[in-house]
């Protein structure tokens, strides 16, 4: 049997598997310093088919961990979207474990120290000082918040997936942009540049887009626009609507009132998701995801809405996953830089 000192001398792998991409990090087990990184496709354990999930995990880890170092990996920790500890996501946790095991076996990584976490656990673990208790919010393609006690979620808010929830997240914003475009076409909503930009992004024929300069838009042209837009949306995975978020941000920056309204409502949804956990004044709130990570487009307005909390943005779940992997090797959180 390896001594405790030897067990800490090697490498750990941290994985952040989200709705848009899967990212893996190789780090030194002793000091947590990153030695390699890899990236692949989506890693949501509930929505990505098992074989595809395993392939994405294997691709990301293979890029992060050179073949010669795989036999020295001491521990692996992965944070997955769709793998919360709640009973309704147990299927996701089972699929995540199976896919991760298959990926590691394929790469010849044989360590028995492997743990699956939710994305919100991994994000929280990445905060400075590696806190054990507080609140966390992941706002990327989807949205989930949790109260963390002893590094484990004690209560959650949101996380219901694109069909039933994820209000305020990237999918929701993209869907609202598309709905706004359609409403503008048939007169149910105000004019917005999103009609043209969303249509263009989804491949709608140029001669059916709104006339430049706001000229007359004939009924036949409006009908042709809808006939092109609807199949374009329905023929792709629903979560791909999150790809439209940059268009909403650009339109809002140009003072498009509809786009600004979408973002304002998104922030309200995110704040409500946090408030459902009944935060205490001054309590720590770790935020991450493409919308609220450092420099995320909704971080500043969200912070204004939640001014009574101590908000700490983290880039993603990779640092937290590394910290959780190092815990498996016997390192204390205080040992992590």
N, C-alpha and C positions, 0 to 999 in steps of 0.2 A: 504493500500500500504506500502511496506517495505521502510524504510528510506534509504538514500544513503549509510549510514554507514553499515546498516544491509545487504544491497544488495551486499556489498563487503565481507561479512563475510561468507565464505562457501568454496566450491570447484569448480574448473574448470577442464575441460577435453580438452587436446590437442591431435590431431590425425595426424599421418603422414602415409598416404596411398599411397604406391609406387608400382612399377611394380613387385616387388618381395615379399613384405610383408607389412602388416598393423600393425602399432604400436600405442598404446594409452598410455597416461600419465594422472594420476590424480595429480593435484597440488593445493596447498593452494591459494585461490583467493587473499589473502593479500600480501604474499611474494613470490609466485611462486615456493615454494619449493615442490619437487616431493614427493608424498605420496604413489603412486602405479603405476605399469606398466603392460602392457599386449601386446601380439603379436599374430598375426594370418596370414592367407594367403594373396595373392596379393590384391591390392586395386586400380588398375588402373580403373578409372571410364568409360573409353571407351572400354576396352577390357574384363573386368570381367563381366559376366552376372549379372543383377541386384539382383536376389535372393542370388547368391553366394557372391556378394559384401556386401549385408546386413548381411549375416551370418558371414563374416570375421570381419566386423566392430563390430558386437555384441559380438563376441568371444574376440576380443582385449579389448573392453571397459569393458566387464564383468570381465576379469582378472585384469584390472587396478582399478576398482571401486567396493569395497565390497557392497553387497546388502544393508546393513544398511546405507550407505552413499549416495545412489543414489538420495534420495529425497532432498539432500542438494547441488546438483550440480547447480551452478548458470549460467554457460555458457559453450558452447562447440564450439571449432573451429577446423576445419579439413582441412588439405592440401592434395589434391588428384592429383596424376598423371592423365593426361587426363581431367582436369577440368579447363583449362585456360579460361580467360574471352573473348578470341577471338571467333568470330562467329562460326568458324569451330569446336569448342569444346563445344558449348552450349549444345549439346546432352549429353556430359559427365557431365557437371555441373548439368543438370536436373537429370540425373541418380544418381549422387553423393548425391544430396539433398534428393531424394526419399529413397535411401538406408540408408543414415544416419538417416533420420527420422524414418524409420521402425526399425532400430537397437535400437535407443534410446527408442522408444515406447515399444519394446519387453522387455527392461530392466527396464522400469518404471522410466526413466529419463524424466521429463516433462518440463524442462526449455524451454522458448520461445526464449532464446538468443542463437541461433545456426547459425553459418556461415560456408559456404563452400568456400575454397580458392584453388588456384592452388598449386602444390608442390613447385613451385619456389617462390611464395609469402611467404609460410610458412618458407622455408629455409632462405630467406632474413631477415625475422622478427626475426630469431634466432641469428643474429650477435650481438656481444657486443655493448652495447649502444642503441640497437634497432633502427637502422637508418631508415629514411623514404625514402631516395633517394639513387640510385646507381645501380649497375649491379649484377645479380645473374646467376649462372650456376649450373644446376643439371645434373650430369653425373653419372648415375647408369645403370640400364638396358637400359633405353632410355636417350636422351639428349635434354635439352631445356635451352635456356638462355633468359634473359629478362632485359630490362631497367625498373627499378622501380621508380615511382614518387608518393610520398604520399602513400607509401606502396601498390600501385596498379601497375601492369605492364602497361607501356605506349607503349612498343614495344617488340616483341619477335623474337627469331631466333631459328630455329630448332623446335623440338617437333612434328615432322610429323609422328611418329610411326614407328614400325619396318619394315613395308613394303616399305615405301617411304622415310624414313629418319633415325634419331637416329644415324647418322654417328659418330663413335668414342666411342659409348657407349658399355655396356656389351654385348648386343645382337649382335651388329656389330662385336665386337672382336671375339665372339664365332662363328659367321658365317664365318668370314675370316679365322679362324683356321680350320674350316671344309672344306672350299674351298681349302685352302692350302694343306690339307691332300689329297683331291681328285686330285688336280693338280699334286702332287708328284707321285700319283699312276699311272697316265696315261702319265707322262712325260712332262706335260706342265709347271711344276714348279720344283724348286730345292728340294733336299731331306730335310726332317725335321722330328724331333722326334715327331711332332704333328700327323703324320700319325699313329703312334702306340698309343700315349696317347689318342688322340681323339677317335680312333677306340675302344680302351679298355673301355673308359668312356661311349660310346654309345652301348656297349654290342656286338660288332662285335666278331665273333668266334675267339678264340686264334690262331687256325691253319691257319687263313687267314691274320693275322697281318704281318707286314714286318719282315723278318728273323732277328734274333738278330745278331748284329755285321755287319749288312749291306751286308749280303750274297745275292746271286741271288734270285730275286723275280720273279717266273715264271708267265707268262701271266694268267694262270688259277687261280692262287692265287690272283693276282691283281683283276681279274674279280669277284672273290668270295668276296673280301674285299668291293668292290663297291656295290655288291648285298646285303651285310649286312648293310653297312653304310647308304645308301640312305633311306631305309624304316625306320631305327631307327630314322633318323632326321624327316621324314615326319609324323611319327606316334605320335609325341609329340607336344605340343604347341610350336610355333616358338620361343617365347621369352625364352624358356628353353635353347636355345643355349648359353645364358648368363652364364649358369652353367659351361661352359668350360673356362671361363676367368682365373681361377687359373692355368690351364694347360699351357696357353700361358705365364703367368707370370713366372712359373717354368722353362719353356723351354728358355725364354729370359734370365733368371738368369744363365742358363747353357750355354749361348752364342749361342743358336740356332739362326741363322741369319734370318730365316723366321719369327720366333716369335718376334724377336727384330724389324723387319720391320713392323709387324702388329701394335705393340705398338707405334712405331714412327709415323705411319700414323694416328693412333687413336688420338694422341696428336695434330697432325696438324689439324685434323677435329674439335677437341674441340676448339682450338685457333681460327679457322676460324669462328666458331659459335659465339664466343664472339666478334671478330672483326667486324662482320656484324652489330653490334649495335653501331659502331663508338665510342668506349670508348675514354674518354679524359685522358690525361696523369695524373697519380696519382689517378685516380678515383677508388672508392671502388668496388671490385668484391668479392661477397660472393660465395663460391663454396661448393658444397656438393654432396652427392651420393657416392656409394661404390668406385668409381674410384678416386674421388678428395676430399673426406672428409679428416679430419686430419689423417695422416698416409696412405692415399689412394695411390695406386701404381702409379697413373699418376699425383699426385699433384706436385711433384718436377719438372718433365720435363715440365709440363704445366706452372708452375710459371716462369720457365726460358724463355719460349716462350712469356709470357705476363709480362715481367719484368717491364714494365712501369706502371703497375697497382698496387693498394694496395690490395693484395689478402688475404682474411680472410676465412679460411676453417671452416665449422661447421659440426658437426657429422651427423645431419639429420634435418628433419623438426619438430621434437617434441618440442624443446624449443621454436621455433617460433610460433608453433600452440598454446602453452600455453600462450605466450605473447599476441597473437591475441585474445585468449579467455578472458584474463584478461582485455584487452581493452573494451570488451563488458560489463564488470562489473563496468567500470568507472575508472579503474586504468590507469595512464599515463605510457608511455613506460619507463620513468625514474624511475618508482616505481619497475620495474622488475629487479631482480638481474642479 
